[in-house]
Amino acid sequence: MAERTGASRISQVTVDVRDVDMMAAFWSAALGYTADQGDDGSAKLYPPDSAGPEAVTIWLQAVTEGKQTKNRVHLDLNAVSGTVETEVERLLALGASYADVGQSDSDPFVVLADPEGNEFCVLKRSPRP
């Protein structure tokens, strides 16, 4: 298949957060990223070099308002090592919690929320064929 031209790639995901320090600690530990606290009250999370040049960065943007409703966009994570169950337990120990967005036990993902309630999923299988 020929590569398309004129396409965009996701380079960064921005997450609005109230407590930048707490969220930088959670997401950098969850993803194995390095946190760089900005002078503007934000934080940028950089992937490890081993993730490759296409790996997205995460920008934690400080806001004053709290989360109101279910996220319209969320992160889907794959366990890098171990099982989905051990990865979910690790994320729970870091401060995540289970979230209910109407999923069933047969869905191919586990829904969690970060410490500020932003939903994300741990996939039970790769999203790629």
C-alpha positions in Angstrom: 0.0 0.0 0.0 1.4 3.4 -1.0 1.9 6.0 1.8 -0.6 8.8 1.7 0.7 12.3 1.3 -0.7 15.4 3.0 -1.7 13.4 6.2 -1.2 14.7 9.7 0.2 12.7 12.7 -0.7 13.2 16.3 2.4 14.7 17.9 1.1 15.8 21.3 -2.0 15.3 23.4 -3.0 18.1 25.7 -4.8 17.4 28.9 -6.4 20.1 31.0 -5.6 19.6 34.7 -6.1 21.5 38.0 -3.1 20.0 39.9 -0.2 20.0 37.5 2.3 18.5 40.0 0.1 15.6 40.9 -0.9 14.9 37.4 2.7 15.1 36.1 3.7 12.6 38.7 0.9 10.3 37.8 1.2 10.4 34.1 5.0 10.3 34.0 5.0 7.2 36.2 2.1 5.6 34.2 3.7 6.2 30.9 7.4 6.0 31.8 7.8 9.6 30.5 10.0 12.4 31.8 8.2 15.4 33.2 9.4 19.0 32.6 7.6 21.5 34.6 7.1 24.8 32.8 7.5 28.3 34.2 3.9 29.0 33.0 2.4 26.4 35.5 2.1 23.7 32.8 4.1 20.5 32.4 5.4 18.7 29.3 5.9 14.9 29.4 8.5 13.5 27.1 8.6 9.8 26.0 11.7 7.8 26.6 14.2 7.6 23.7 13.3 4.0 23.2 9.8 4.9 22.3 11.0 6.2 18.9 10.5 9.5 17.1 6.8 9.0 16.4 5.9 8.8 20.1 3.6 11.6 21.3 4.4 14.1 24.0 1.8 15.0 26.6 1.2 18.6 27.6 -0.6 19.1 31.0 -2.2 22.5 30.7 -3.2 24.2 34.0 -6.9 25.2 34.2 -9.0 26.5 37.1 -12.2 24.5 36.4 -12.6 20.8 37.3 -13.8 18.1 34.9 -17.5 18.2 34.3 -18.5 15.2 32.1 -17.1 12.2 30.3 -14.1 12.9 28.1 -14.9 13.3 24.4 -11.3 12.1 23.7 -9.3 9.8 25.9 -6.0 7.8 25.9 -5.9 4.1 25.1 -2.9 2.4 26.7 -1.2 -0.9 26.0 0.8 -2.7 28.6 4.5 -2.6 27.6 5.3 -5.6 29.7 3.3 -8.0 31.8 -0.4 -8.7 31.5 -3.3 -6.3 31.3 -4.3 -7.3 34.8 -0.8 -6.4 36.3 -0.8 -3.1 34.4 -4.2 -2.2 35.7 -3.1 -3.0 39.2 0.1 -0.9 38.7 -2.0 2.1 37.5 -4.4 1.7 40.4 -1.5 1.8 42.8 -0.3 5.0 41.2 -3.6 6.7 41.9 -6.0 5.6 39.0 -9.4 4.3 39.8 -12.0 2.2 38.0 -14.4 4.2 35.9 -17.8 3.3 34.5 -18.7 4.7 31.1 -21.2 2.0 30.3 -18.7 -0.7 29.2 -19.3 -4.4 29.7 -16.9 -7.1 31.0 -16.6 -8.4 27.4 -15.3 -5.2 26.0 -11.7 -5.3 24.8 -10.5 -2.7 27.3 -10.5 -1.7 31.0 -11.7 1.8 31.8 -9.8 3.7 34.4 -9.7 7.4 35.5 -6.6 9.4 36.4 -6.5 11.2 39.8 -8.6 14.1 38.4 -11.2 11.8 36.9 -10.1 11.9 33.2 -11.0 8.5 31.7 -8.5 6.3 29.9 -8.5 2.7 28.8 -6.0 -0.1 29.1 -6.5 -2.2 26.0 -6.7 -6.0 26.2 -5.3 -6.3 22.7 -3.6 -4.2 20.1 -5.8 -1.8 18.1 -3.8 -2.7 15.0 -4.5 -5.7 12.9 
